[in-house]
């Protein structure tokens, strides 16, 4: 049939979609699907059509193609649901390696030396008498000291912090320290996790930690449990209506797996104003530099609430990671939260699957889930589980490797202490030892695993996983195949840590003359029998087998790049930014033959010239350059339709704010010359000029330097309006200077604060006495001071009485005062000042406004 094909989609319309979600909650406006539009598809051959669309916005999108027969206007739709496209931040493509840190555990008991103290008899006696005996906690600064080890040595790219909020220490305290999940405030930090420092508040010390993590090229995720609070939380006072109560008035407590958490109080998410408050909580932490959130028991909060909260956060911080802890919840709810609500990642439960039968059943499903819905993160161990090393070091190493080497896009995590074979279970009410610094450890083993995850292509996106074990035995053989490069690895894991087993696989799937284990650099001898490859695996043995000797080179590369993103992730980020610039000029359209890799290369070499190359309107780049530190002290003007190109010798985070409201935020990209930059896309045009702030955190010497610089986003020329009337509040926030001239070198220069002299050049009349040419001015009249007197009561005419200031295009300036005259009455007085054209003279007019019988104004019949 003759006709055309179209794709109906909302790809590229995330902002419209978010606006509909937000307005539905705030103003009860029904969503109208304004984000959907049709885009034509190009013929691929006589029977097929295709379209290549840019994906440069994070979020959940859908699409469906239809055929329109020539001469008809009724589309033909294929059967089945819409295609679902979930777009993640570009760097999520690989190396999502999470180190779960409990700040409290980095204190005196980190290595176990102080544990015996808590067994003293006198402490037990105090406990029995209900005294609160709380040992010193680890602090943010304690954790900062270990970041070079965690990020640089172990190779982790994300630090995930257990909750850092204040916890109950006396009232309703559970355990020795109190639970970090019993938050007393969602936006405050626990002062116990800070050093006493007169120069830095606990919150400022938390930001020191965030900056230190970012300075090392890693991200920070905080754990936040918003479905409940701790007992005695601030919300109990400010919003008691948000607590869920039983008919008898008892406050409900949450729970899971048959356990009730009696130190917590449930929040009522039928209250939509609670949604708005919680969205503000997340935005507050984003403003402090947090990159994402582990949402504890997120399945207990309704999907519509999450949908609104995430839309609000993404409106200002689009790359924020929402990480679902859905353990104990239904898989269907997890699917909804990752699809409809906008979550990015979720916990996998591989750590709770132990033998071959369980893993064969579970792993393929999570692999499909990771590719189609959202990354499932394989944790070797969480704070909720018994320590792996409490069984044996061999078992801990095997399970750690299993979770790492079976992950998609390197989405792998472990709790602090796993690297040191810690055996004491993490009790969130206490501070058990991490076994830190133990001679027997798996530090180098985890570093090896993480190097493979960061730099081998089979742990990037676009990788297929296939279980290819053939014979019986408690083991798995997992084939990893990176489709773009053709690279393959074979993962063999003996799940039995007590017995040997024979592992075998089909040689047609991966074969070669040389087999090398990337975990040990050892050559592996493979037996071939009856058309199968086989290998005897010792108890708990894990092999990561390559047939390419060049794969060993990645470890040298890893040694030279201990901090920052892998090169592959950096390229992905450059591609995403290149598409963003393209979409600004062309909109969402078929990319066709557009070479994205070449575009990313050009962008990294010369971002301004790349913008120029896509500008079809003129030869301009339409990019305004802001460079640190050169431009820190000046106000930079940005015309409408222009990019803001921010560049620096060091990596940085940047955001644009207006009155503490974030308008846009960016993380720096790496230029080809080794320096750093970002491009802020043009802001929507405004009817008036907008004064904003550029806030930068520049990472130098493993810490952050915070900078604020003024920006002025200009309106379109046709919309330009000059503000002529300024209120008292306007002037207090932004004092003005008035300049008037006489056309022959004389000058009037006055402060909007009437009567004040702030500069040696201030004067109501600075005369040029020469008749023929300009020369140094003589100050003839510095300022005018006056008083209003009524019945012996005097009041100075000063800024204290100023109501407003204005000027007109005839260069006359006016100050309007409301001047008290006693007994609760006042007069309105305008002082108008203007230089006389061509003369060394100034005219000052005093005008008393009629009272017009208004109360509180002095009657016109009474003179002053």
N, C-alpha and C positions, 0 to 999 in steps of 0.2 A: 504493500500500500504506500502511496505517496503521502508525505506529511512531515511533521517536525516533532522532535522530542524535546521535552523540558524537564527540568529538575525543580521541584517545589521544596524549599528548604528554609531554615532560619540560620544557616551558617553565616557567620560574619555580622550577625545582628544581636550579639549578646547584650549590648547596652540597652536595646529596646526591650529584649526579653526580661532583663533584670528590672527595668523600670515598671513593667506591667506587674511583676511579682510584688514589688515594693508598694506600688499604688494600691494594689488589691488589699494589702494588709493595713496600710496607713489610712487610706481614704475609702476603702470598700468599693473601689472601682473594679468592675468585672474585666478580666483579661480578654482582649479582643484578637489576640494572635497577630498583632501588628508587625511582629518580627518575621513573618513568613513572606516569601516572595518567589517568583519564578525566574529561572535563568535558562537560556537556551543551551541545548547540547549540540555538539558538532557530529556530523556523520563520521563513523569510523570505517564503515564499509556499507554494502547495500542493505544490511540487516541490523546493524548496531550503531548506537550513538554513544558519545562519551563527553565528559567534561572534567577538567582538572581544576579544583578550587583550592584557594589558599586557606589554611587553618592557622590563623594567627591570633585567636582569642581562646582563652581557657574557658571551658564550660561544657554543658550538655547540649547537643544539637541533634536534629533529626532531618531526614530528607526522604523524598520518594519521587521517582521518575514517572512521567506519563507521556503518552503519545497523542498527538493532535492530528487527526486525518485532514488532509488538504480540503479546504472548503467547509470544514466543520469547526464548531467552537466548543463541542463537548469532549473533554479528554477521556482517553481510555486508560484506566488505572490497572496495574498488575495486582494480582492477589497478594495478600500478606501484609504484615505490619510495616511501619516506616523503618528505614535504616537508622540506627542510632550511632552517633559519632561523639565520643567523649574525648575532649581535647585537654591534654595536660601541659603544664609548663615545659618549655623545650628541654631543659636540663634533666627532666625526669626520664630521659631516654636510657640512662645508665647510671651506675655507681650510686644507687640510693642506699648507702650503707649507714645504718643507724646504731649509735651508741647510746643506750638508755642509762642516763646518769641520775642517781639519787644524791643530791647535793649533801644531804645530811651525812651520808656514809663516807664523805671525804674529810671527816674530822679526825679526832684523836684515835678513834678505833679503826681507822682505815686498814691498818695491818694487823689488828687484833690485840694490840698491847694493852688496851684499857678495858677490855671486856671483864677481866677478873674483878675489877674495882666494884662493878655493879652487884657482885655477890656478897659484899661485906654485910655483916649482920646488922650493923647500925642503919644501913640503908633499908634493909628489909623491915626493921622496926618502924622507920619513918613511913614506909609504904603502908604498913598495917594501920598506922594512925591517920591515913589519908593525906599525908603531906605530898606535895608535888616535888619529886627529886628528878631533875632534868639535867643530864650531862651536857657538856658543850657539843654543839652541832658543827658539822662541816659547813663551810661558807662558800659563797660565790668565788671569792678570791682563792680559796683552797682549790677549787676546780680549775680556775684559770691556770694555776701552776702546772696542771697535768695535761693541758690541751696539746702541747707539743707532742706528748706521748700518744694521746688518744687520736689526734688527727694526723700528725706527721709520722708517728711510728706504727700505729695500728692501721692507719689508712682509712679511718672513718670519715664520712662526708657530712653527716648530720648528727648533731647532739640533741637527743630527746630528753628533756628534763621532767622528772616526776613533779607534781604540783609544787609551786614555790609560794603559794598563798599562806597567810597566817593560819595557824591551826589552834584548836583548843588546848591549852596547857594546864588548866585547872578544871573548869566547869565542863563536864561531859568529855573529858580527855580519855582516850583509849590507849592503853599501853604506856610505855615509858615517856615517849615524846608527843604522842597525839598523832592522828592520821593526817597526812598531807591532803587526803581526799575530802577532809572535813573543813572546807574553806570557810573562813570567817569573813572574807572579802574576796570577791573575784578579781579585783583590780590592784590589790595591795600585795606586797611581798612580805614573807616571814622575816621579821628582824633578827630572828635567831640564826638565819643563814647569812648574816652580814657581820663584818667586823665593826666594833665601835670606832668610828672615825669622824671627828668633827668636820671634816672636809667633804664627806660623801655620805649621803643618806643610804638606807638599804636599797631603795629603788635605783639610785645612781650606781650602786655597786652591782646590781643586777644588769644594768645597761653596760657596765664595764665588761661583764661576762659576755653579753651579746656581741659587743664590739670585738672582743678578743677572739670569739668564734668566727666572726665574719672576716677579721683580719687574716685568718688562716685559711680562708677560702671555703669554709664550711657553713652550714645552715643551722639554725636553732629552732626546735619544735618544743613547745611546752604542753604539758599534760593539763587539761582543764576539764572538770566534771561539772557540767552546767545543769544536770537534771536534779541536783540536790545541793544543799549547803551543810555546813557543820552546825551544831547546836550553838546558839548565841551569836549567830552571824548577823552582820550589819543589816541584811535584808529583813530580819525578823522585826527590826524597829521601823525601818522605812517603808516596807511593803509587806505587812503581815498577811494581807489578802492573797499573796502568792503562795502561801503554804497550803498543802492539801491536808484537810482534817477529816477524820471519821465523824459519823453522826454524833458521837459522844464528845467531840471536841479534841480528841487525841490526834496529835500531828503524826502523819504517816511517815514511815521510814522506808527507804528503798531496800532492795536485796536481789540476790540471784543465787541459783544453784541450791535453793532451800535455805540460804543464810540471810538473816536480816542484819543490816548494818545500823546498829542502834545509835551510833554517834552521828548519824546523818538525818536530814529532814528533806522530804520530797517537795519539789516545786510544781506548781499547777500550770501546765502549758496550755490550758484552755484560755488563759489570760494573754491576749495578744500584746498588751503593753509589756509583759515579761519578755516577749520575743524582741521587742525594740530595745529593751534594756540589755539583753544578752548580746545582741548585735553590737551595741556600743562597747561592751566588755571586750569582745574580740578585736574591734577596731582600736581600742586603747592599747592593747598588747602589740598590734601591728605597728602602731605609731612608735612604739618603743623599740622596734627593730625585729620583732619575732617573725619568723618566716612561715610558721605553720602551727597546727594544733592537733594533738592527740585528744580525741573527744571520748573520754571514758564513758562506757555504757551508753554510747550515743544512740543506740536503738531504743532507749527509754524516752527519748524526746521525739515528738511526732514529726513525720516527714514534712508537712507544710511549714512547721516552725523552722526546721533546718533550711528548707528551701528559701525562706525569707532571710534568715540570718546570713546564709552564705551569699545570697544576692547582694545584701547590704555591704558585706565585707569586700566582695569582688568588685564592687563599684569603685572602690578606692584602691584596693590592693589585689589586683587580678590574679597574681601568681601565688597567692596564699594557699598552702597545702592544708586540706582538711583530712585527717587520718582517723578513720573509724575504728574504735575498739568495740567490736560487735560480738565478742566471745560470749556465748550463752544465748545470743539472740538468734532469730530465724534467718536462714539464708535469703529468703524472699525479702525480708526487711533490709538486709545488707544490700541486695540488688537495687531496691528502691532508693536507698540513701545514696548509693554511688551514681545511679542514673538520674532520678528525678530531683533529688535534693542537691546534688552537685559535689558530694564528697569525692576526693581523689583516690585515696588508698584505703585499704582495710587490712586488719590482721588476718593472716591465714592461720589455720589450725594444724599445720604440718607438725608442729612441736608436740601435738597430742596424738599423732599417728606413729605407731612404733614398729610394726612388722611389715613385711612385703605386701601381704594381702591388703592391709589398711592403706598403705601408700599407693599401691596400684589403683585403688579405688578413689583416693582423694586427690592425688597430684594432677592428673589430667584435667580435672574440673577446675582447679585453681589456675592452671596455665591458661585455659580458655577464658576464665574470668578476668585474668590480668590483661589479656589481649583485647577483650571486647568491652569490658565494663570499667575496670579500675584495678590498679596494681594491688596484688595480694602480697603483703610483706611477710616473709618467712623469718620469724624470730626463733633463734636457737633456744632462748630461755627468756622468760619475762619475770617480773617481780611477783607474779601470782603462782609461780611453779617452784617445785623443789629444785635445788641446784643439781645440774647434770653431774658435776664432779663429786657429789655426795654418793653417787654410785661407783664411779671410777674415773680417773683421768682419761683412760682410753675411750670410755663411753662418751665423755664430754667432748673430746676431739672429734669423734665420729659424728655425733649429732650436730655439732657446730658446722662441720664441713658439709653434711647432708643439706642443711638449710641454706647455706651459702650457694652451693653448686647447683641446686635445683631452682634457684630464684629466677624470676623474669626481670630484666633490666637491672640486675644487681640489687633487687629489693630484699635486703637481708638486714637483720638486726640482732643485737644481743644485749643483755643487761650487764652493767658494770660488775666486774669480778669474774666474768666468764674467762677472761684472758689469763687470770691468775689461779684458775681452778678453785675458786671460792666454794666452800661447802655449806656455809650457813645460809639458809633460806632468807631472802629479803623480806623482812617483816617491816611493813610500812609504818608500824607504830613504834619501831625501835631503830637501832642503828648497828646492825650486825657487821662483822668484819668483811672486807673485800679480799682479804689475804694478799693485800697489795705488796708487790715486791718479792713474792715467793720465788725461790730459786727454781722450783719445778713449776713451769707455766707453759702456756701455748701462745705466747706473744708473737714469736716469729712465725708460727703456723698461721695465725689469724692475719698477720701482715701479708703472708704469701697468698692466702685466700682472697684478701681484699685487693691485692695487686691484679690478680686474675680477673676479678669482677670489674675493676676499673678500666683495664686496658686490653682485654681480649674481646674481639668482636662478638663472640657467641654469648656474651652477657650484655649486649646492646639490644635495642628494640629490633623488630623484624627477625626474630630468632624462633625457630621451631624446636619444641622439645618432644621427644618420643621415647617411650620406655620400650627397650628392645631385649630385655632379659628373656632367655629361652628355657633353660632347664629349671628344675626345682631347686629350692634353697632360699634361705632368708637373706636375699640380697636384691639390689636393683642395678640395672644397667640403663643409664639415661643418655641418649644421644642428643647433643645440642648442635643445631645447624643454623648458622647465620646466612640468611638467604642472599643478601646483596653481595657478600664477599665469597660465599661458598665455604667458609671456614667451618670446621667441625671439631668437637671434643667429645670424648666418651667418658662419662662419669660412672665409676664402679664403686658401690658401697656395700660392704658386708654389715648388715644391720645386727648381726649376732656378735656381741662383744665377748663371747665365751668360746665360740667354736669356729673352725675353718668352714669355708663353703666354696664350691666351684662355681665361678661366674662364667657365663657364656653368652654369645651374641652372634647374630648373622654377619659374616664378614663383608657381605655386599653393601652393608650400610656404612661401615667405616673400616677401611683396610689400608695397609701400607707395608713397606719394608722395615719401617722403624716405628717403635712405640715408645714414647717418652712420658713419664709421669711428671707433670708440671709442679706438683706439690713437693717433690723430692729431687728433681732433675735426674732420676734414675731411669736407665733403659729397662724396658719391660719385655720379658720373653713371653710370647703368646703361643699357646698350643693350638694346633689345628687338627680337628678330629670330626669325621662325618659331616663335613661341610660347615662346621661351627668353629668359631674362635673361642677359646676358653682360657681361664686363668684362675689358679688357686688363690683365694683371698684369705689372709690371716684374720683372726678375730678383730672385728671393728675396723678393718682396713678400708681406707678411702683412696681411690686413685682418680686423677684427672688426666686422661690419656690424650696425647696429641700425636699426630703422624707427621708433624711439621717441626723440624729442628729450630726454625726461625722463631717459633713461639717463645723460646727461652729468652729472646732479646727483650721481651716486654718487662722482665724484672729489672734489667738495667735502666730502662726508661722510667720505671716506677721509683727507683732509687733517686733519680734526678728530679722527680716531680712529686714531692711528698705532700704539697699543699695545692689547693685549687682544684678546679674541675678537670677531668680528662679532656684532651683536645677534641674528641668526638662531641662531647657535650657543649664545648665552646662553639664549635661549628654549627651545632643545632641552634644555639641561641642567636648567632649571627644570621642564620637563615630566617629565623622567626622575625628578627628586626627588619631584615631586607624585605620580607613579605608585608610587614606592617607599613613601611614607607610606600611600597607599590600600591597597597590597598587604599592609602590616603588619596593617591592621584587617580586611580582607576576604579575604585570601589571593588566589591566582590565580583570577580569576573573569571572567565576561563583563562588559566595561566598559559594554555597552549604550549608553545615552544620556549617559554621563558625559562632561562637557565638559572635556577635558584642557587646552585653552588657557585657559579660565576658571580652572581649578584652579591652573595655573602663575601666573596673574596674582594670585590670592588668596595664594598662597604667597609671592610676591615682596613683597607689601604687608605681610603679617603672618604670618610662619611659625608662630608659636605659636597664633594663632587658627585657622589652617588645620588644624593638628593637632586642635584642639578640635572643629572642624566634622565631622571624620571619626570621632570617638570615639563609638561607639554605646553604650558602657558607662556613661558618666556625662557631666557637663558639664565635666569637667576637660580641660585641654589635654594632660595627660600628657607635658609637655615641661619639662625642667629647664634654666634659662637659665644660661649661663656667658659672661661678658663680659670682654673684655680692654680695659684692664689691670686693671679692678676686682677680678676674681676670681683674679688670678694667684697670690696668696699664701694662699688659703684652700682647704681640702679640701671639694670639692663632692660631696654625696651624690646618687646617682641611684637611685631606687626601681625595682624590676622593672617591665617594661612601659612604661618612660618613655623618650622621646627625649631626647637631649642637644642642646640648641640653643646653638650657639657663635656669637657675634657680635662684630664688630670694625669699626672705622672704615676699616681697610685690608684689602686682599686677603691671604689666608693659606692655608697648607696645614696640616692638622691630622691627628693620628693618636692612637689610644688604645693604650697599651702596658702590658703586665704582665710585669715582669722581662725587659725588652728584647725581648719577643715582641709583635709587632704584632697587635692584635685587630681594628682597623678603621682606615681612613684616608679622608679626605675633602679635597676642594678647595673653597674658598669659592665661594659663589654671590652674584650681585649683587642686592641688594634694590632695591625701587622708589625708596627714598629715597637711593640712591647709596652706602649702606653695604654691608657684606658679612656673610654668615652661612653656616652649614651645619647640617644635622641629621644626627646619628648615630642610626641606627635602634636600637631597644632590643636589648640583648645577650641571648642565651639565658639563662634564669634559672639561678642557681647555688645549691647547697646551703649555701654560706657566703658571707659578704660578701667582695668582692674589692677589694683596694687596687690601683689602676692609676694611670697617669700620662697626662695630656693633654699632648702635645707639639705645640707650635705653631711654625711659622715665619711671622712677620708681616712683610710686605714694605712697608717704609717707606724713603723716600729712595733708591730703586733698589738696595736691599740687603735682606738678611733679618735679622730679629732672632729668635733662638731662645729659646723659653720652655718651661718645664716646670711643670705644676701638678698637685697631687694630686686624684684622684677616688676615690670609694668607691661601688662598685656593690653595692647592698643585695640580700640574698637575700629570698625570699618569707617573710612573717611566720611561716608554719607551719614553716619550715625553720631558723629562727633558732637558732643555737647560739653561746654565748659561750665563747670560748677561755679556759681557766682555767690551763693549764699552758704555760709558755714555756721553751724551751731556751735555753742560753747563746747560741747563734747567733741565735735570735729577738731576744734582748735587745740584742745587739751591733748588729743591723740596725735595731731600733726600740726604743730604751730607753723604759721605762714609768715612770710616776709613780703611787704608791699613795696613795690618800686614804681615811681612816677618820675617823669622828666619834663623839662620845659622846652626841649627842642634846641637848646643852645648850651648844653653841657652841665646845666644844673640838675639837681637830683633830690627826690624825696625817697628816703628808705626808712620804713617803719616796721615794727613788730606788730603782729596781730594782737599781742598782749599789750594793750594800750598803756603808754607811758613807760614801758620798759626799754632799757638800752642793753642789748646783748652783744653789740659789735661796735668797734670804734668808727664804723662807717654809718651807724644809725643816726638819722637826723630828719626832722620834718622839713628842713631847708638846708641843703648843702649847695652853696652858690658858686657859679663860675663867674668871676669878676671881670674876666677879659671880654672885651667887646668884639674881638676879631677871631680868637681861636680858643679851643679848650685848654684848660690848665688845671692844676690841682684845685679841688673845690675847697671852699671855706665853709665850715659849719657855722651857720648863722642862728639856727633855731634847733636845738637838740630834741626837745620833747615838750609836750604841753601837759601840764598837770592842773587839775581843777577840782573844786568841791561844790556840791550842791548844799545850800544852807536853807533850812526852814525852821522858823521859830527857835533859832539858836542851836538847832541840831544839824551837824555837818556830816557829810558822807563823801569820801573821795571818789572821783570818777576813775575807776580802775577795772582791771580784769575781773575782780571779785564780783562786779555788778554786770558784767557783759552778758548779753543775751544772744547776740549773733553778730557776725561780720559779713559785709557784702561789698561788691564792687560792680561798676558798670563799664560799658565800653568807651565812655568818655574819660576813663582813667580817674574817676572819683571813687574814693574808698569811704565806707560808712561803718561806724561802730554803733550798735544800738545797745543801750544800757537800761536795765531796770534798777532804779536807784531808790533805796528805802529812805523815807523821810520821817519815820517814827509812827507809833500807834498803828502798826500793821499796814500802813499805806506806802505807796511808792509812786514815782513818776517814770515815764518812758522818755528817754532822752537819746537823740541821735546826734552823733558828731560826724560831720562830713568833711573830708580833707581832700584838697586838689591843688596841684601846682598850676600856676597861670602860664599859658603858652607864651614863650619868648621873653619871660620876665623872671628875675630872681626873686620870686614871691610865691607865697602859698596862701590859699584861702581856706579858712576853717569856719565851718558853719555849725552852730549849736541850735538844735530844734527840739522843743518840748512837744510831745504828741498830746493831742486832746484826750481827756479822760473819757469823754462821751458817757458820763454817768455810770461808768463801770465800777463795781465794788472793788475795794482794795487799792484803787487809784486815787491820788490826791485830786480833789475837785479843782477844775480849771480856774475858779475864782480866787484861789489861794496862790499867791506869788511865792516863788523861790528865788 
